Amino acid sequence: MLTVPPEFVRAHTRPVRPALVPEVELLVAADVVALWEAMETELGRTSTDPPFWAAAWPGGQALARYVLDHPELVAGRRVLDLGAGSGLVSVAAIRAGAAAVLASDVDPFALTAVAVNAELNGTAGITPVGDVLGDGPPDVGLVLAGDVCYDREMTDRVLPFLAAARAGGAVVLIGDPGRIYLPEDRLIALAVYDVPDTEPSPTQPTSVRRTTVWRLP
């Protein structure tokens, strides 16, 4: 897997404090189009995914807010942050008292962003890891999955993994802003937030999205 230097992330982002989670400072895209072009140059090809890691997505903000407000859920536990992106949820989990966090993402840029944002916030104990969906769930007590049901293919991969984690004894929480692939009838709503949408799209205006934290029963 490509190793992305931390300097790349720092050079193409700016620090912000997400509206719902001002306790955390996060590096987000200063210019999404310019960042995307820089990523293509870094990889030497033009087929890279958009810089999903360079935004504070609504499901992640909702999960981060929830664990910070309910530290008893996190304290002392090993946590898996599935689809970690920027590492916002990982940082919040450590701030809430997690013993350690595995921050999983398939994007090498995201893995570097997680490490950079962890350092920025002084949150030790976060380990970036790649794709874990092909294996059994790791030995954790809590799985936090933000914005993972964004299309049918990903949903079909992630839901059996989350079910296996729950069957193994982990608490599983999902943060989602109402995407159609999420099976809400199989989940329990814990909290609802209005989250400013900062998804990295050059064509969509910023809006507020009603976002729910769900528990897999």
Secondary structure, DSSP 8 states (H G I E B T S, - for coil): -----HHHHHHTEEEE--TT-TTS-EEEESSHHHHHHHHHHHHTSS-----GGGS--HHHHHHHHHHHH-GGGTTT-EEEEET-TTSHHHHHHHHTT-SEEEEE-S-HHHHHHHHHHHHHTT---EEEE---TTS---S-SEEEEES--SSHHHHHHHHHHHHHHHHTT-EEEEEES--TTS-GGGSEEEEEEEEE-----SSS---EEEEEEEE--
